């Protein structure tokens, strides 16, 4: 078993009778977990200048992931993506961004005044969701736009699909560009031979993984993995020291460390069993005459830890409510067309059996006319039209506008159907009639859309040209 340097230090510290005249204020008293909650006392190291147990822990994690270096992240994968992009692109750099990128990518655009060359992933159609990015789309973008300095790629997606990361990394590296992979949903892949290859093994330069999503870290716990020297690791550390807390949680860091060690030891067994159960469930829900079906794909292209149920009649929200009330079953994601059941290192065979039986009980006949997905016409690269640059639009005067009347207006904030947290519009984008119609339909169906409050959104106080001389750019 690999060592857990931070956890070992905390357990040793908690077992000693000490006078705590240091942070935090609970002094180790109260809830039993507080006994191991400390700050940067002697022997505890410093996350932003690691020389002791944190440095050792990061070496252990790097070794398990086959990385050059690693960084513990107490601000989630969001912090890692921000730091990696800002370090790689520099001020006002131009980055290749697939349109299914997480909102943290767009936050980095704002902070660094970055510009994006946007490309579309391929889409699955039954149900509709972004699936993967082709190497051909990447090469075309690089040929057309030589100012691109690198790329951010989401793989696996929220839905478990993966891109050909090795081919994409090769296309970028041949042109002297870097590749950052948002592997938030793939922290287990390095430890499981039966699923898609881990991004670092495919040649990614920096990978950011959420050890809390599939592995067993507490929420917010993530790691950043460095696979090459194409992005300076010192610059990444500098940005992390500015983005993350100067008072990091040692409990969280110990949880990340423990989750990685557990993942390295147990993932092969756990996820092999989950994949076998998934294959069996695919057959059980394979009848085209039934309402529910389970997405499947080749093991090299699809992570079977994600169980994506399609709902042909568009009643996904009602089915999810029924399952909560009858069986206490909670999904990761609920939309009219998709119910996403996310497994993880703690999922048991009993859990999977209960899920399959519950879904079978609410299954019914397929509708004669399946409900078309809402998003089909709107979520293309053209939606990020940036009539005003993101970083400028975010700080300009805004006004409230009914969502139904927003066509032609310039968005004043991100509009994000959630989950998975992929923006439909950015500040500075002109909202098309199709986009407004799609967002309105999602809200009416009960899908949360961040940025919509009581059917109102924020738009720029001027449109195209203002009396202060602002204009389209």
C-alpha positions as CSV (number, residue, x, y, z in Angstrom):
1,X,0.0,0.0,0.0
2,X,1.3,3.5,-0.9
3,X,2.0,5.9,1.9
4,X,-0.3,8.7,2.9
5,X,2.1,11.3,4.3
6,X,-0.4,14.0,5.1
7,X,-2.9,11.6,6.7
8,X,-0.1,10.0,8.7
9,X,1.0,13.4,10.0
10,X,-2.6,14.4,10.9
11,X,-3.3,11.1,12.8
12,X,0.0,11.5,14.7
13,X,-0.8,15.1,15.6
14,X,-4.3,14.2,16.8
15,X,-3.0,11.6,19.1
16,X,-0.8,14.0,21.0
17,X,-1.9,16.2,24.0
18,X,-1.1,19.7,22.8
19,X,-2.0,23.3,23.7
20,X,-3.4,24.7,20.5
21,X,-2.7,28.4,20.3
22,X,-3.0,28.4,16.5
23,X,-5.8,28.3,13.9
24,X,-8.5,27.0,13.6
25,X,-10.6,28.4,16.4
26,X,-12.2,25.1,17.5
27,X,-8.8,24.0,18.9
28,X,-9.5,20.3,18.1
29,X,-12.5,20.2,20.3
30,X,-16.2,19.5,19.4
31,X,-16.8,17.1,16.6
32,X,-14.3,14.3,16.5
33,X,-13.2,15.2,13.0
34,X,-11.8,18.5,14.4
35,X,-8.9,16.6,16.1
36,X,-7.2,16.3,12.8
37,X,-8.0,19.8,11.5
38,X,-4.9,22.0,11.8
39,X,-3.1,24.8,10.0
40,X,0.5,25.3,8.9
41,X,2.2,24.4,12.2
42,X,5.7,22.9,12.3
43,X,5.6,19.5,10.5
44,X,2.4,20.3,8.6
45,X,4.1,21.9,5.5
46,X,2.7,24.6,3.3
47,X,0.6,23.9,0.2
48,X,2.0,26.9,-1.7
49,X,5.6,26.2,-0.8
50,X,5.7,22.4,-0.1
51,X,8.9,21.1,1.4
52,X,7.7,18.3,3.7
53,X,4.7,16.0,3.9
54,X,2.7,17.9,1.2
55,X,5.7,17.6,-1.2
56,X,6.0,13.9,-0.3
57,X,2.3,13.4,-0.9
58,X,2.5,15.0,-4.3
59,X,5.4,12.8,-5.2
60,X,3.3,9.7,-4.2
61,X,0.4,10.9,-6.3
62,X,2.6,11.7,-9.3
63,X,4.1,8.2,-9.2
64,X,0.7,6.5,-9.0
65,X,-0.6,8.6,-12.0
66,X,2.7,8.2,-13.9
67,X,3.1,12.0,-14.0
68,X,6.2,14.1,-13.8
69,X,4.7,16.2,-11.0
70,X,1.4,16.6,-9.3
71,X,-0.4,19.3,-7.4
72,X,-3.1,18.8,-4.7
73,X,-6.1,21.1,-5.4
74,X,-8.3,22.4,-2.6
75,X,-10.3,24.5,-5.0
76,X,-11.6,21.7,-7.1
77,X,-10.8,21.0,-10.8
78,X,-12.0,24.6,-11.4
79,X,-8.8,25.9,-9.7
80,X,-6.6,23.6,-11.7
81,X,-8.1,24.5,-15.1
82,X,-7.8,28.2,-14.3
83,X,-4.1,27.9,-13.3
84,X,-3.2,25.6,-16.2
85,X,-4.9,27.8,-18.8
86,X,-3.5,31.1,-17.4
87,X,0.0,29.6,-17.2
88,X,-0.1,28.1,-20.7
89,X,-1.8,30.9,-22.6
90,X,-0.3,34.0,-20.9
91,X,-2.1,37.3,-21.1
92,X,-4.5,37.7,-24.0
93,X,-3.5,34.3,-25.5
94,X,-5.7,32.5,-28.0
95,X,-6.9,29.0,-27.0
96,X,-8.7,26.2,-29.0
97,X,-11.9,25.5,-27.0
98,X,-14.5,22.9,-27.8
99,X,-18.0,24.3,-27.1
100,X,-18.7,21.7,-24.4
101,X,-16.0,23.1,-22.1
102,X,-16.9,23.6,-18.5
103,X,-17.6,27.1,-17.1
104,X,-14.2,27.3,-15.5
105,X,-12.6,27.6,-19.0
106,X,-14.6,30.7,-19.6
107,X,-13.7,32.1,-16.2
108,X,-10.1,31.8,-17.3
109,X,-10.9,33.7,-20.5
110,X,-12.3,36.5,-18.3
111,X,-9.4,36.6,-15.9
112,X,-6.7,36.3,-18.5
113,X,-8.5,38.3,-21.3
114,X,-8.0,35.2,-23.4
115,X,-9.7,34.7,-26.7
116,X,-11.2,31.5,-27.9
117,X,-11.2,29.7,-31.2
118,X,-14.4,27.6,-30.8
119,X,-15.0,24.2,-32.4
120,X,-17.9,21.8,-32.0
121,X,-17.7,18.3,-30.7
122,X,-19.7,15.6,-32.5
123,X,-23.1,14.9,-31.0
124,X,-25.0,11.9,-30.0
125,X,-28.6,12.2,-31.2
126,X,-30.7,9.7,-29.1
127,X,-30.6,11.3,-26.6
128,X,-28.8,14.5,-27.7
129,X,-25.5,15.3,-25.9
130,X,-21.9,16.4,-26.9
131,X,-19.9,13.2,-27.5
132,X,-16.3,13.7,-28.6
133,X,-13.9,16.0,-30.5
134,X,-12.4,14.8,-33.7
135,X,-8.8,15.2,-34.6
136,X,-9.9,16.5,-38.0
137,X,-11.7,19.4,-36.4
138,X,-8.6,20.2,-34.3
139,X,-6.3,20.1,-37.4
140,X,-8.7,22.3,-39.4
141,X,-8.7,24.9,-36.6
142,X,-4.9,24.9,-36.3
143,X,-4.5,25.3,-40.1
144,X,-6.9,28.2,-40.1
145,X,-5.7,30.0,-36.9
146,X,-1.9,29.9,-36.4
147,X,-2.2,32.2,-33.3
148,X,-3.7,29.3,-31.3
149,X,-1.2,28.5,-28.5
150,X,-2.9,25.4,-27.2
151,X,-6.1,23.5,-26.5
152,X,-8.3,22.6,-23.6
153,X,-10.2,19.3,-24.1
154,X,-12.9,17.8,-21.9
155,X,-12.5,14.0,-21.9
156,X,-14.3,12.0,-20.6
157,X,-17.4,14.1,-21.0
158,X,-20.0,14.4,-18.3
159,X,-21.7,11.6,-20.2
160,X,-18.7,9.2,-20.2
161,X,-17.7,9.6,-23.9
162,X,-14.0,10.2,-24.7
163,X,-12.1,11.8,-27.6
164,X,-9.1,10.4,-29.3
165,X,-6.7,12.2,-27.0
166,X,-3.5,10.6,-28.3
167,X,-4.3,11.7,-31.9
168,X,-5.3,15.2,-30.7
169,X,-2.1,15.5,-28.6
170,X,0.0,14.5,-31.6
171,X,-1.7,17.1,-33.9
172,X,-1.0,19.8,-31.4
173,X,2.5,18.8,-30.5
174,X,3.6,18.6,-34.2
175,X,2.8,22.3,-34.4
176,X,4.4,23.3,-31.1
177,X,1.1,23.6,-29.2
178,X,0.1,22.2,-25.8
179,X,-2.8,20.2,-24.6
180,X,-4.6,20.6,-21.3
181,X,-7.3,17.9,-20.6
182,X,-10.2,18.5,-18.2
183,X,-10.4,14.9,-16.9
184,X,-12.7,15.8,-14.1
185,X,-14.7,12.7,-14.7
186,X,-11.8,10.4,-15.2
187,X,-9.7,10.3,-12.1
188,X,-10.1,6.5,-12.0
189,X,-9.0,5.7,-15.6
190,X,-5.2,5.6,-14.8
191,X,-6.0,2.7,-12.5
192,X,-8.5,0.6,-14.6
193,X,-7.4,-1.3,-17.7
194,X,-10.9,-2.1,-18.8
195,X,-11.9,1.5,-19.7
196,X,-10.6,4.3,-21.9
197,X,-6.9,5.3,-21.6
198,X,-6.1,8.0,-19.2
199,X,-5.3,11.4,-20.8
200,X,-1.8,11.6,-19.4
201,X,-1.0,8.2,-20.9
202,X,-2.2,9.6,-24.3
203,X,0.3,12.5,-24.2
204,X,-1.6,15.3,-22.6
205,X,0.7,18.0,-21.2
206,X,-1.4,18.9,-18.2
207,X,-4.4,16.9,-16.8
208,X,-6.8,18.0,-14.1
209,X,-8.9,15.3,-12.4
210,X,-11.6,15.5,-9.8
211,X,-10.8,12.9,-7.2
212,X,-14.2,13.5,-5.6
213,X,-16.4,12.7,-8.6
214,X,-15.6,9.1,-9.2
215,X,-12.9,8.3,-6.6
216,X,-13.5,8.8,-2.8
217,X,-12.1,12.3,-2.0
218,X,-14.3,14.8,-0.2
219,X,-16.1,17.3,-2.4
220,X,-13.7,19.9,-3.9
221,X,-10.8,17.5,-3.8
222,X,-8.9,17.3,-7.1
223,X,-5.4,16.8,-8.5
224,X,-3.4,18.5,-11.3
225,X,-1.0,16.2,-13.1
226,X,1.9,17.5,-15.2
227,X,3.1,15.3,-18.1
228,X,5.6,17.5,-19.9
229,X,7.5,20.7,-19.8
230,X,5.4,22.5,-22.5
231,X,3.6,24.5,-19.8
232,X,5.9,25.8,-17.1
233,X,5.1,24.1,-13.8
234,X,6.4,27.0,-11.8
235,X,3.9,29.3,-13.5
236,X,1.1,26.8,-12.7
237,X,2.2,26.9,-9.0
238,X,2.3,30.7,-9.1
239,X,-1.3,30.9,-10.4
240,X,-2.5,28.3,-7.9
241,X,-1.1,30.3,-5.1
242,X,-3.2,33.3,-6.3
243,X,-6.4,31.3,-7.0
244,X,-6.6,29.0,-4.1
245,X,-6.9,29.7,-0.4
246,X,-3.9,30.6,1.7
247,X,-5.5,28.5,4.5
248,X,-6.0,25.1,2.8
249,X,-7.9,22.4,4.5
250,X,-5.6,19.6,5.7
251,X,-8.5,17.3,6.0
252,X,-9.3,17.9,2.4
253,X,-5.7,17.3,1.3
254,X,-5.6,14.1,3.4
255,X,-8.8,13.0,1.7
256,X,-7.4,13.6,-1.8
257,X,-4.3,11.6,-0.9
258,X,-6.3,8.7,0.6
259,X,-8.7,8.7,-2.4
260,X,-5.8,8.3,-4.9
261,X,-4.2,5.5,-3.0
262,X,-7.5,3.7,-2.6
263,X,-8.2,4.3,-6.3
264,X,-4.9,2.8,-7.3
265,X,-5.6,-0.3,-5.2
266,X,-9.3,-0.9,-5.8
267,X,-10.3,0.6,-9.2
268,X,-9.5,-2.4,-11.3
269,X,-11.9,-4.6,-9.2
270,X,-14.6,-2.0,-8.6
271,X,-14.9,-0.6,-12.1
272,X,-14.6,-4.0,-13.8
273,X,-17.7,-5.1,-11.8
274,X,-19.5,-1.9,-12.7
275,X,-18.7,-2.4,-16.4
276,X,-20.0,-6.0,-16.3
277,X,-23.2,-4.8,-14.7
278,X,-23.5,-2.1,-17.2
279,X,-23.2,-4.6,-20.1
280,X,-26.0,-6.7,-18.5
281,X,-28.2,-3.6,-18.0
282,X,-27.8,-2.5,-21.6
283,X,-29.3,-5.8,-22.7
284,X,-32.1,-5.5,-20.2
285,X,-33.1,-2.1,-21.6
286,X,-32.4,-2.8,-25.3
287,X,-36.1,-3.2,-26.4
288,X,-36.8,-0.4,-28.9
289,X,-40.5,-0.7,-27.9
290,X,-39.8,0.5,-24.3
291,X,-39.4,4.0,-23.1
292,X,-36.1,3.7,-21.3
293,X,-32.7,2.7,-22.8
294,X,-29.1,2.7,-21.6
295,X,-26.3,4.3,-23.7
296,X,-23.4,2.0,-24.6
297,X,-20.2,2.1,-26.5
298,X,-16.8,0.4,-27.0
299,X,-14.7,0.2,-23.8
300,X,-12.0,2.3,-25.5
301,X,-14.4,5.1,-26.2
302,X,-16.9,5.0,-23.4
303,X,-16.5,5.0,-19.6
304,X,-19.1,2.6,-18.3
305,X,-19.0,4.1,-14.8
306,X,-21.5,6.5,-16.3
307,X,-25.0,5.1,-16.7
308,X,-26.9,7.4,-19.1
309,X,-30.5,6.4,-19.5
310,X,-32.4,7.9,-22.5
311,X,-36.1,8.7,-22.0
312,X,-37.9,8.5,-25.3
313,X,-41.1,10.2,-24.2
314,X,-39.4,13.2,-22.6
315,X,-40.8,12.4,-19.1
316,X,-37.3,12.2,-17.4
317,X,-38.1,14.8,-14.7
318,X,-41.3,13.0,-13.7
319,X,-39.6,9.6,-13.6
320,X,-36.8,11.0,-11.5
321,X,-39.4,12.5,-9.0
322,X,-41.2,9.1,-8.8
323,X,-37.9,7.3,-8.1
324,X,-36.9,9.7,-5.4
325,X,-40.3,9.4,-3.7
326,X,-40.7,5.6,-4.0
327,X,-37.1,4.3,-3.7
328,X,-35.0,7.2,-2.4
329,X,-33.0,7.1,-5.7
330,X,-31.2,10.3,-6.6
331,X,-29.6,10.9,-10.0
332,X,-26.5,13.0,-10.8
333,X,-28.4,14.6,-13.7
334,X,-32.1,14.8,-14.6
335,X,-33.5,16.3,-17.8
336,X,-36.6,15.4,-19.8
337,X,-34.5,13.2,-22.1
338,X,-31.7,12.0,-19.9
339,X,-31.3,10.4,-16.5
340,X,-27.6,10.1,-15.5
341,X,-26.7,7.6,-12.8
342,X,-23.1,8.2,-11.8
343,X,-21.3,5.3,-10.1
344,X,-18.0,5.5,-8.2
345,X,-15.5,3.8,-6.0
346,X,-18.1,3.4,-3.3
347,X,-20.8,1.8,-5.5
348,X,-21.8,-1.7,-4.5
349,X,-23.4,-4.6,-6.4
350,X,-26.5,-4.1,-4.3
351,X,-26.6,-0.5,-5.4
352,X,-26.5,-1.5,-9.0
353,X,-29.1,-4.2,-8.6
354,X,-31.5,-1.7,-6.9
355,X,-30.9,0.8,-9.7
356,X,-31.7,-1.7,-12.4
357,X,-34.8,-2.9,-10.7
358,X,-36.1,0.5,-10.0
359,X,-35.6,1.6,-13.6
360,X,-37.3,-1.5,-14.8
361,X,-40.3,-0.8,-12.6
362,X,-40.9,2.7,-14.0
363,X,-40.2,1.6,-17.6
364,X,-43.1,1.7,-20.0
365,X,-43.9,1.5,-23.7
366,X,-42.1,3.9,-26.1
367,X,-44.2,6.8,-27.4
368,X,-45.3,6.7,-31.0
369,X,-43.7,10.1,-31.6
370,X,-40.5,10.5,-29.5
371,X,-40.0,14.0,-28.0
372,X,-37.3,15.9,-29.9
373,X,-34.5,17.2,-27.7
374,X,-34.5,20.9,-27.0
375,X,-30.9,21.7,-27.7
376,X,-30.4,20.5,-31.2
377,X,-30.4,23.8,-33.1
378,X,-28.6,26.0,-30.6
379,X,-25.4,24.7,-29.0
380,X,-23.0,25.1,-31.9
381,X,-19.8,27.1,-32.0
382,X,-21.6,30.0,-33.6
383,X,-23.4,30.7,-30.4
384,X,-20.2,32.3,-28.9
385,X,-20.3,35.2,-31.3
386,X,-18.7,37.7,-28.9
387,X,-20.1,41.0,-30.2
388,X,-18.4,42.4,-27.2
389,X,-15.3,40.7,-25.7
390,X,-16.2,38.5,-22.7
391,X,-13.9,40.4,-20.3
392,X,-15.3,43.7,-21.3
393,X,-18.9,42.7,-21.4
394,X,-18.8,41.3,-17.8
395,X,-18.0,44.8,-16.5
396,X,-20.4,46.9,-18.6
397,X,-23.7,48.3,-17.3
398,X,-26.6,45.8,-17.5
399,X,-30.4,45.7,-17.3
400,X,-32.9,43.0,-16.7
401,X,-34.8,41.6,-19.6
402,X,-37.5,38.9,-19.9
403,X,-35.9,35.8,-21.3
404,X,-38.7,35.5,-23.9
405,X,-37.8,39.0,-25.2
406,X,-34.1,38.6,-25.2
407,X,-33.5,37.7,-28.9
408,X,-31.1,40.2,-30.4
409,X,-29.9,41.4,-27.0
410,X,-26.3,41.1,-25.9
411,X,-25.9,38.7,-22.9
412,X,-24.6,40.3,-19.7
413,X,-23.7,37.1,-17.9
414,X,-23.2,33.4,-18.6
415,X,-26.4,31.4,-19.1
416,X,-25.7,27.8,-18.1
417,X,-28.0,24.8,-18.1
418,X,-26.9,22.9,-15.0
419,X,-25.6,20.3,-14.7
420,X,-23.2,19.8,-16.4
421,X,-22.2,23.5,-16.2
422,X,-21.5,24.1,-19.9
423,X,-22.4,27.7,-20.9
424,X,-25.1,28.2,-23.5
425,X,-24.1,31.8,-23.9
426,X,-21.3,34.1,-22.7
427,X,-21.3,37.8,-21.7
428,X,-20.9,39.6,-24.9
429,X,-22.8,37.2,-27.1
430,X,-25.8,38.3,-29.1
431,X,-28.7,35.9,-28.3
432,X,-30.3,34.4,-31.3
433,X,-34.0,33.6,-31.5
434,X,-33.2,29.9,-31.5
435,X,-31.1,30.2,-28.3
436,X,-33.8,32.2,-26.5
437,X,-36.4,29.6,-27.6
438,X,-34.3,26.7,-26.4
439,X,-33.5,28.3,-23.0
440,X,-37.1,29.2,-22.5
441,X,-38.1,25.6,-23.2
442,X,-35.6,24.2,-20.8
443,X,-36.8,26.6,-18.0
444,X,-40.4,25.6,-18.6
445,X,-39.5,22.0,-18.4
446,X,-37.9,22.6,-15.0
447,X,-34.2,22.4,-16.0
448,X,-32.2,24.8,-13.9
449,X,-30.5,27.5,-16.1
450,X,-28.0,29.6,-14.1
451,X,-28.4,33.2,-15.0
452,X,-32.2,33.0,-15.4
453,X,-34.0,34.5,-12.3
454,X,-37.8,34.5,-12.3
455,X,-37.7,34.3,-16.2
456,X,-35.4,37.4,-16.3
457,X,-31.8,37.6,-17.6
458,X,-29.2,40.3,-17.5
459,X,-28.3,41.9,-20.9
460,X,-26.0,44.8,-21.7
461,X,-27.7,48.2,-21.2
462,X,-26.9,49.0,-24.8
463,X,-27.4,47.0,-28.0
464,X,-24.8,47.1,-30.7
465,X,-24.1,50.8,-30.3
466,X,-24.5,52.9,-27.1
467,X,-24.5,56.6,-26.6
468,X,-21.1,56.2,-25.0
469,X,-19.5,55.0,-28.2
470,X,-19.4,51.3,-27.4
471,X,-19.9,49.2,-30.5
472,X,-19.6,45.7,-31.9
473,X,-16.1,44.4,-31.8
